[in-house]
Amino acid sequence: MAANDLNPQLPLIVNLNLINQEGQENIDLSKLIIKIDSTLFPNQEQFLKALRSHLLQSLKEVPITTSINLRKIEDNSFENAEDEFLPPATKSQTEKSKNSSQQNVSYFETPANSIPNTSITVRQSKLFKSQDFEAIPTAALMFSSIDSQIKKELWKQNEDGIAYLQHRAKGDSQNFIEHYIANPGDISMLPWDEALQIIDKFGFNSAKLHLIFAAYAMKQERPWESLFILNASDLIKDMGWDQRTDLPKHKKLSEIAKTAFALDCLLVKTVWIEGRNKKGGINASTPVGRMWNITVVPYGQINLQGKIEEPLEVQLIIQPGAWTKLFLNRAGAKSRDALYQFGYLAQQVLKIDPYHEELALRLAIYLTLDSRIRLDGNYKVQELLEIAFAKPIIDKAQLDFRRAYDLKQHWDSAIKLLLKLRWQIVFDPETYPEWLKPDCKDKKPKGYLNKLLDAKLTIKPPAPIPELIASKAKPKIEQLQSKVQPKIEQLQPKAKPKQLQHISLTGSQVKEARIAKGWTQTQLAGFLGVSQKLISLIEKGERTISLAHANKIRKLLDI
């Protein structure tokens, strides 16, 4: 570079050493030699900063590899492991650092030099576009991985001193999932003390990012063979941070980078059978591997200390782990008809503030994953509270009036928020009386907490998610029923059919009651597990109402 490339009037000589020790071309700023006329530039330090800034700007489009120590991020800034640029990355897969966890140095490369021989989608747009929901995998592994992030108390130390979290099936103890923490770049399990440093970075932010990654993985035709790139600036909105004014954008970007780094350290070991196919079964068993292979690529101005204090952008290069092939089964009809392992993630879930509405967020995440399994949406309050809180907390609340009051207030606040976010909630009139509902100010009788724990309610994600899930599951359910019913009829003796009491219900009654409750046709359809078109035909009197539906409609609409 000649002196007049910067300014033809400057009496300046610049000498760049462009050859590194291996003979590859790269620019080593540490070897930059500058001779300056001190009479024109008395403040040489200021001039060097300006020159360095100019050089970095001119190299912005050049694929370079930087070595960044995310474990030593302080004050939301990025540190370079070395104060120099490394050679451009080769076309082979980027080799991550295999240093000890104390160093934890990860090498990041630009999108132009990312892993070859894979399907890669570059610069994907925001997750939610014209709709407020996205498909998301809901297999057992999703439950366990979410627990590993928001229930840190479940982590234990095995006999070898390794940190692990185990999830076993209630119905079959041979089915289990285990999570471990590893170094960046390998799958060696970290001992307890070192793993805790990563586990401490888990929480609702990592759970949200995990759900977002899973939804993006569902968009890939063959996610186990694909890479996709996300901009952290787009993820800010997906995470529900776009309205936050307490943090500047660069700190939000840095937080996403640190959270992604923690997720990259999460391993999974799985032996699980969740469904059967035409060949007899699917053994969804995986070796130990990463949940996500993530490369973090920050962009911004590097200062003289080699830090990007205020990143302008952070790109995440993401490759889903092998678990997606065995649990997601997205590619091809042969695997798709075997497992219904996906539901839908409502955008509103990601916008819930964990600092003020932690219970609501816990419930929303769990119900999002469980809605594929529990199609009717029927729960007891105690069941949901035990999912969100440790059992000792509930036990203590039953013995202490003040704790009982606080628990009831937390529950009511969570339910009211979910209702505000258009979740579909119906209180069982027999077990959930009016005086127990969130908005009731009546004085509560003695033992009201036990009454609340025994209360039942129907709770489902916002419309049209329940209807979509029901439409996906209905063909499979009917197929199974058609196989099982003939066997039942052969085993059971023939009996005279019982005369079921017919409950007269007209379409106009349904419409009036629905409008009075403030529901749309889609919401009612979601609770019944039918299509919105059927509700429309019923209300017009063009379709008769079955006995089962009539009874349920009366209960839902308080007819």
Protein Blocks (a to p, Z undefined) as FASTA:
>chain_A
ZZklmomkbccdddddfbdfkopacddfklpccdddfklmmblmlmmmmmmmmmmmmmmm
pccdddddfklgghhiacdfbdcddddddfbdcdddfbdfklopacdddfklmcehiacd
ehiacfblmbcbdcddfbfklmmmmmmmmmmmlpccdfkopacdddddfklmkbccdddd
ddehiacdcdfklmmmmmmmgcjklmmmmmmmmmmmmmpmblmlcccdddfklmmmmnop
mmpckbcfklmmmmmmmmmmmmmmpccdddddfbdcfkopacdddddddfbdcddddddd
ddfkopafbafbdcddddddfklmmmnomgojklmmmpccbdcddfklmmpcfklmmmlm
mmmmmmmmmmmmmmnopacfklmmmmmpcfklmmmmmmpmklmmmmmmmmmmmmmmmmmn
opacdddfklmcfklpmklcbdcdehklmmmmmpccddddddfklmmmmmmmmmmmmmmm
mmmmmmmmmmpccddddddddddddfklmmmmmmmnopafklmmmmnopafklmmmmmno
paccdfklmmmmmmmnoZZ
